[in-house]
Amino acid sequence: MSDKVIVVREESAAWKVLKIAVIGLVGLAAVGGTGVLLARDQMARHQSELFSPHPLRRLAALGYLRAHPDVDNVLLLRDYVAWEARPMLRKRANAILAGMEEYLAAEESIERA
């Protein structure tokens, strides 16, 4: 009869915690990345809907434009303000337009200095 000894090693508590932490971080990164991609997709979709017949889509397009100040968007917002019939959306667009113009003026003065 042969006597074989089988050694079973138990994982230490620290190793278990480390594995759980790594799995949690990978999961969190995956969920965060997916959320960022979905948000970016929604914003890009709504960017082109500034003149949509749906007010919520126009509001989403304004939100997109607010985050992208440039001269083309200023011109676009000026056209939109003249076109928009709803006072709430027109007021929001005017506020975004004023902020963009202020930002671009400050950026231009910095470049000249």
Phi and psi in degrees as a GROMACS rama.xvg file:
@    title "Ramachandran Plot"
@    xaxis  label "Phi"
@    yaxis  label "Psi"
@TYPE xy
-101.737  138.119  SER-2
-100.273  110.229  ASP-3
-107.815  138.8  LYS-4
-107.724  125.081  VAL-5
-104.833  124.23  ILE-6
-101.341  122.552  VAL-7
-110.407  120.495  VAL-8
-95.767  132.242  ARG-9
-90.799  141.471  GLU-10
-70.5464  141.289  GLU-11
-73.365  158.745  SER-12
-61.7222  -37.2665  ALA-13
-64.8806  -39.4867  ALA-14
-65.1627  -40.5578  TRP-15
-62.71  -43.4404  LYS-16
-64.04  -41.5016  VAL-17
-62.6448  -43.9268  LEU-18
-62.2573  -43.5015  LYS-19
-64.287  -40.6194  ILE-20
-64.2366  -42.9125  ALA-21
-65.1016  -44.4601  VAL-22
-62.1053  -41.6945  ILE-23
-63.0586  -42.7597  GLY-24
-65.6444  -40.5562  LEU-25
-64.2433  -42.3435  VAL-26
-63.9389  -42.7185  GLY-27
-63.7266  -41.2205  LEU-28
-63.961  -39.8158  ALA-29
-65.3151  -44.7918  ALA-30
-65.4672  -43.1483  VAL-31
-62.7316  -43.83  GLY-32
-62.4342  -41.1428  GLY-33
-64.3683  -41.462  THR-34
-62.2935  -42.6625  GLY-35
-63.7496  -43.7214  VAL-36
-63.9987  -41.3441  LEU-37
-65.0057  -42.7604  LEU-38
-63.5399  -43.1843  ALA-39
-63.331  -40.2637  ARG-40
-63.4567  -44.5509  ASP-41
-62.9393  -42.659  GLN-42
-64.6413  -42.8257  MET-43
-65.129  -37.725  ALA-44
-63.0116  -42.451  ARG-45
-83.03  -12.1536  HIS-46
-58.5192  -39.9599  GLN-47
-84.1982  2.78507  SER-48
-108.029  30.8726  GLU-49
-64.9242  -32.5326  LEU-50
-106.35  27.2845  PHE-51
-69.0042  154.049  SER-52
-73.5142  -9.19142  PRO-53
-97.3179  119.003  HIS-54
-59.8628  -37.3436  PRO-55
-66.7411  -34.0353  LEU-56
-69.088  -37.1759  ARG-57
-64.8626  -39.7853  ARG-58
-62.5026  -41.9099  LEU-59
-63.9161  -38.8705  ALA-60
-64.7918  -38.2595  ALA-61
-62.633  -39.9217  LEU-62
-61.4701  -38.6267  GLY-63
-65.6168  -48.3594  TYR-64
-62.9627  -33.2753  LEU-65
-58.1874  -34.7289  ARG-66
-85.2418  -2.00335  ALA-67
-131.416  71.7652  HIS-68
-75.2787  120.357  PRO-69
-155.537  171.561  ASP-70
-62.0419  -40.932  VAL-71
-60.5735  -40.3205  ASP-72
-71.1237  -29.898  ASN-73
-63.6304  -46.5355  VAL-74
-62.7724  -41.3065  LEU-75
-62.7383  -43.4733  LEU-76
-66.2739  -34.6969  LEU-77
-62.1171  -42.4318  ARG-78
-63.7402  -41.4494  ASP-79
-63.8162  -43.6358  TYR-80
-60.2595  -40.0293  VAL-81
-68.1648  -29.731  ALA-82
-86.3508  -36.045  TRP-83
-65.4048  129.732  GLU-84
-93.3427  -25.9086  ALA-85
-80.9177  123.757  ARG-86
-59.9397  -38.641  PRO-87
-64.1468  -44.1073  MET-88
-70.5665  -37.3103  LEU-89
-64.3918  -41.2286  ARG-90
-63.8379  -42.539  LYS-91
-62.4254  -43.477  ARG-92
-64.6446  -39.8838  ALA-93
-63.217  -39.384  ASN-94
-65.5096  -42.6476  ALA-95
-65.3512  -42.2552  ILE-96
-61.3856  -44.476  LEU-97
-62.5659  -42.1929  ALA-98
-63.759  -40.9921  GLY-99
-64.6387  -44.4394  MET-100
-63.0291  -40.7068  GLU-101
-63.7296  -44.7657  GLU-102
-61.8788  -46.4182  TYR-103
-68.1073  -34.2459  LEU-104
-66.1803  -41.7273  ALA-105
-66.6115  -39.7555  ALA-106
-63.8092  -39.3126  GLU-107
-68.452  -39.5468  GLU-108
-67.6695  -31.7913  SER-109
-68.5208  -40.2495  ILE-110
-67.2157  -32.5547  GLU-111
-74.4635  -25.0165  ARG-112
